[in-house]
Amino acid sequence: MLIDYKKEKFAFFIEAKVKTFSKKGWSLNDEYKHFIDFIKQSHDKNEKQKYGTSNLFTQLYFKQRLCSELSKPEGFEKIKKGINFSHFNKSNKNPRKIGLNEVVLRATEKLSEYSQNAFFIFLIPEQNQSLDLLSPPLTDLEENTRAAAYGKLEALNTKKWGQITWPEIHSFCSKTCLFKETLNVFTWNKNQLY
């Protein structure tokens, strides 16, 4: 979401996760554990680990890294050539690229105007799961990724991460009559979102 407010430009990335009908639940702690385990294991260059590209933390880190590169001089040109994500490259010789799709390139170029003020939001199923309760804390992750135990995650800045839950959105929409269509979506997807 790109927002122009007065003379400033902001970008908000929202990564949503749901509790599907077939699952008992979705766990923020499990997602975080998988992310940290991958970072720890991938530090060993001899053993490339498989990671979940749909992992909540991986997705937001990719978006944060994209914005970090875009905010640098010649950032858009660098992104077209490829960004070295160290842990997340498919191989040591192949940096991740956004591709040559013209629509994606135009969107990325537009995003570059907003990339310095980018924020990253987790939209998650349960209220009793909080970024503040993760172990190790997000702030430790940010500091520890620069230590040898994890290796460096360039441009990681968890101060720009936040969260909202599906129940909070549902409750907000229930209290006002402005969001009837959104409430219909919650009714249609009962037990699928949270």
The 8 nearest C-alpha neighbors of each residue, nearest first, counted from 0:
[[1, 11, 10, 12, 2, 13, 9, 110],
 [2, 0, 10, 9, 11, 3, 113, 8],
 [3, 1, 9, 8, 4, 10, 0, 11],
 [2, 4, 8, 7, 9, 5, 1, 6],
 [5, 3, 7, 6, 2, 8, 9, 1],
 [4, 6, 7, 3, 8, 2, 9, 1],
 [7, 5, 4, 8, 3, 9, 2, 113],
 [8, 6, 4, 5, 3, 9, 2, 116],
 [7, 9, 3, 113, 2, 4, 116, 6],
 [10, 8, 116, 2, 113, 117, 1, 3],
 [9, 11, 117, 1, 113, 0, 116, 118],
 [12, 10, 118, 0, 117, 119, 13, 1],
 [13, 11, 119, 120, 118, 0, 14, 10],
 [12, 14, 120, 121, 119, 15, 11, 122],
 [13, 15, 121, 122, 120, 12, 55, 16],
 [16, 14, 122, 123, 121, 13, 17, 55],
 [17, 15, 123, 122, 124, 14, 18, 55],
 [18, 16, 192, 124, 19, 193, 123, 191],
 [19, 17, 192, 193, 25, 24, 191, 124],
 [18, 20, 191, 21, 22, 17, 192, 190],
 [19, 21, 191, 22, 190, 18, 23, 192],
 [20, 22, 19, 23, 18, 191, 24, 190],
 [23, 21, 24, 19, 20, 18, 25, 191],
 [24, 22, 21, 25, 18, 20, 19, 26],
 [25, 23, 22, 18, 26, 19, 193, 124],
 [24, 26, 18, 27, 124, 17, 23, 22],
 [27, 25, 29, 28, 30, 24, 128, 125],
 [26, 28, 30, 29, 31, 128, 25, 129],
 [27, 29, 31, 26, 30, 32, 133, 128],
 [30, 28, 32, 26, 31, 27, 33, 25],
 [31, 29, 27, 33, 28, 32, 54, 34],
 [30, 32, 28, 34, 29, 33, 27, 35],
 [31, 33, 29, 35, 34, 30, 36, 28],
 [34, 32, 36, 30, 31, 35, 37, 29],
 [35, 33, 31, 37, 32, 36, 30, 38],
 [34, 36, 38, 32, 37, 33, 39, 31],
 [37, 35, 33, 39, 38, 34, 32, 40],
 [36, 38, 40, 34, 35, 39, 41, 33],
 [39, 37, 35, 41, 36, 40, 149, 42],
 [38, 40, 149, 36, 37, 42, 41, 35],
 [41, 39, 37, 42, 38, 43, 36, 48],
 [42, 40, 43, 38, 39, 48, 86, 37],
 [41, 43, 40, 39, 150, 44, 149, 38],
 [42, 44, 41, 45, 46, 40, 47, 39],
 [45, 43, 46, 42, 41, 47, 40, 86],
 [46, 44, 43, 47, 41, 42, 48, 40],
 [45, 47, 44, 43, 48, 41, 40, 42],
 [48, 46, 41, 45, 44, 49, 43, 40],
 [49, 47, 41, 46, 50, 37, 40, 86],
 [48, 50, 47, 51, 37, 41, 87, 52],
 [51, 49, 52, 48, 37, 34, 87, 33],
 [50, 52, 54, 53, 49, 57, 33, 34],
 [51, 53, 54, 50, 57, 58, 55, 87],
 [52, 54, 51, 55, 58, 57, 56, 50],
 [55, 53, 57, 51, 52, 56, 58, 30],
 [56, 54, 58, 57, 53, 59, 30, 14],
 [57, 55, 59, 58, 54, 60, 34, 31],
 [56, 58, 60, 54, 55, 59, 61, 52],
 [59, 57, 61, 55, 56, 60, 54, 62],
 [60, 58, 62, 56, 61, 57, 63, 55],
 [59, 61, 63, 57, 62, 58, 56, 64],
 [62, 60, 64, 58, 59, 63, 57, 65],
 [63, 61, 65, 59, 64, 60, 66, 58],
 [64, 62, 60, 66, 65, 61, 59, 67],
 [63, 65, 67, 61, 62, 66, 154, 60],
 [64, 66, 62, 68, 63, 67, 61, 69],
 [67, 65, 114, 69, 63, 68, 64, 70],
 [66, 68, 64, 70, 65, 69, 63, 154],
 [67, 69, 74, 65, 66, 70, 71, 64],
 [70, 68, 74, 66, 111, 71, 75, 67],
 [69, 71, 67, 68, 115, 114, 66, 74],
 [72, 70, 74, 68, 69, 73, 67, 75],
 [71, 73, 74, 70, 69, 75, 68, 76],
 [72, 74, 76, 75, 71, 77, 69, 70],
 [75, 73, 69, 71, 77, 68, 72, 76],
 [74, 76, 78, 77, 69, 73, 79, 108],
 [75, 77, 79, 73, 74, 78, 80, 81],
 [78, 76, 74, 80, 75, 79, 81, 73],
 [79, 77, 81, 75, 80, 76, 82, 74],
 [78, 80, 76, 77, 81, 96, 97, 75],
 [81, 79, 77, 78, 96, 76, 82, 94],
 [80, 82, 96, 78, 94, 95, 79, 77],
 [83, 81, 94, 95, 78, 84, 96, 77],
 [82, 84, 94, 85, 95, 81, 88, 93],
 [83, 85, 87, 88, 86, 82, 94, 95],
 [84, 86, 83, 87, 88, 91, 152, 94],
 [87, 85, 41, 84, 88, 38, 42, 152],
 [86, 88, 84, 85, 89, 50, 95, 83],
 [89, 87, 90, 84, 94, 85, 86, 95],
 [88, 90, 93, 87, 91, 94, 95, 92],
 [91, 89, 88, 93, 92, 94, 47, 87],
 [90, 92, 93, 88, 89, 85, 94, 83],
 [93, 91, 90, 94, 88, 89, 83, 95],
 [94, 92, 90, 91, 89, 88, 95, 83],
 [95, 93, 83, 81, 82, 88, 96, 92],
 [94, 96, 81, 82, 88, 83, 93, 84],
 [97, 95, 81, 98, 79, 94, 82, 78],
 [98, 96, 79, 99, 78, 95, 81, 103],
 [99, 97, 96, 100, 79, 103, 104, 81],
 [98, 100, 101, 104, 97, 103, 79, 102],
 [99, 101, 103, 102, 98, 104, 97, 105],
 [102, 100, 104, 103, 99, 105, 106, 98],
 [101, 103, 105, 104, 100, 106, 107, 99],
 [104, 102, 106, 100, 101, 105, 107, 97],
 [103, 105, 101, 107, 102, 106, 108, 100],
 [106, 104, 108, 102, 107, 103, 101, 109],
 [107, 105, 109, 103, 108, 104, 110, 102],
 [108, 106, 110, 104, 109, 105, 103, 111],
 [107, 109, 105, 111, 110, 106, 104, 75],
 [110, 108, 106, 107, 111, 112, 105, 113],
 [111, 109, 107, 113, 112, 108, 114, 106],
 [110, 112, 114, 108, 69, 113, 109, 107],
 [113, 111, 110, 114, 109, 8, 108, 115],
 [114, 112, 8, 9, 110, 111, 10, 115],
 [113, 115, 66, 111, 117, 116, 70, 112],
 [116, 114, 70, 113, 117, 66, 67, 112],
 [117, 115, 9, 114, 113, 10, 118, 8],
 [116, 118, 10, 114, 11, 9, 115, 113],
 [119, 117, 11, 159, 160, 10, 12, 120],
 [118, 120, 160, 12, 11, 13, 159, 161],
 [119, 121, 13, 161, 162, 160, 12, 14],
 [120, 122, 162, 14, 123, 13, 15, 161],
 [123, 121, 15, 163, 164, 162, 14, 16],
 [122, 124, 164, 16, 121, 15, 125, 165],
 [125, 123, 193, 165, 17, 164, 192, 18],
 [126, 124, 127, 128, 123, 164, 193, 166],
 [125, 127, 128, 164, 166, 124, 129, 167],
 [126, 128, 125, 129, 124, 132, 164, 27],
 [129, 127, 126, 125, 27, 130, 132, 26],
 [128, 130, 131, 132, 127, 133, 126, 27],
 [129, 131, 132, 133, 128, 162, 137, 161],
 [130, 132, 129, 133, 136, 137, 128, 134],
 [133, 131, 129, 130, 134, 136, 128, 135],
 [134, 132, 136, 130, 131, 135, 28, 137],
 [135, 133, 136, 132, 137, 28, 31, 32],
 [134, 136, 133, 139, 137, 140, 138, 132],
 [137, 135, 134, 133, 139, 138, 140, 131],
 [138, 136, 140, 139, 141, 157, 135, 133],
 [137, 139, 141, 140, 136, 142, 157, 158],
 [140, 138, 142, 136, 141, 137, 143, 135],
 [141, 139, 137, 143, 138, 142, 144, 136],
 [140, 142, 138, 139, 144, 143, 155, 137],
 [141, 143, 139, 140, 144, 145, 138, 146],
 [144, 142, 140, 146, 145, 141, 139, 149],
 [145, 143, 151, 149, 150, 146, 142, 141],
 [144, 146, 151, 143, 150, 142, 147, 149],
 [147, 145, 143, 144, 148, 150, 149, 151],
 [146, 148, 150, 149, 145, 144, 151, 143],
 [149, 147, 146, 150, 39, 143, 144, 42],
 [150, 148, 39, 144, 147, 38, 42, 146],
 [149, 151, 147, 144, 145, 42, 146, 148],
 [150, 152, 145, 144, 153, 149, 146, 147],
 [153, 151, 144, 155, 154, 150, 145, 84],
 [152, 154, 155, 151, 64, 84, 145, 144],
 [155, 153, 64, 156, 67, 152, 63, 60],
 [154, 156, 153, 152, 141, 157, 60, 63],
 [157, 155, 158, 154, 159, 141, 160, 63],
 [156, 158, 160, 159, 155, 137, 138, 141],
 [159, 157, 156, 160, 138, 161, 137, 118],
 [158, 160, 118, 157, 119, 156, 161, 117],
 [161, 159, 119, 157, 158, 120, 118, 162],
 [162, 160, 120, 121, 119, 159, 163, 130],
 [163, 161, 121, 120, 122, 164, 160, 130],
 [162, 164, 122, 121, 123, 167, 165, 161],
 [163, 165, 123, 167, 122, 166, 124, 126],
 [164, 166, 168, 124, 167, 169, 123, 193],
 [167, 165, 169, 164, 168, 170, 126, 125],
 [168, 166, 170, 164, 165, 169, 171, 163],
 [167, 169, 171, 165, 166, 170, 172, 164],
 [168, 170, 166, 172, 167, 171, 165, 173],
 [171, 169, 173, 167, 168, 172, 166, 174],
 [172, 170, 168, 174, 173, 169, 167, 175],
 [171, 173, 169, 174, 170, 178, 175, 168],
 [174, 172, 170, 171, 175, 169, 182, 176],
 [175, 173, 171, 172, 170, 176, 169, 177],
 [176, 174, 177, 172, 173, 178, 171, 179],
 [175, 177, 178, 179, 174, 173, 172, 182],
 [178, 176, 175, 179, 172, 180, 174, 181],
 [177, 179, 181, 172, 180, 176, 182, 175],
 [178, 180, 182, 181, 177, 176, 183, 172],
 [181, 179, 183, 182, 178, 184, 177, 185],
 [180, 182, 184, 178, 183, 179, 185, 172],
 [181, 183, 185, 179, 184, 180, 186, 178],
 [182, 184, 180, 186, 181, 185, 187, 179],
 [183, 185, 187, 181, 182, 186, 188, 180],
 [186, 184, 182, 188, 183, 187, 189, 181],
 [185, 187, 183, 189, 184, 188, 182, 181],
 [186, 188, 184, 185, 189, 183, 182, 191],
 [189, 187, 185, 191, 186, 184, 190, 192],
 [188, 190, 186, 191, 187, 185, 192, 193],
 [191, 189, 193, 192, 20, 188, 19, 18],
 [190, 192, 19, 20, 188, 189, 18, 193],
 [193, 191, 17, 18, 190, 124, 19, 188],
 [192, 124, 18, 190, 191, 17, 125, 165]]
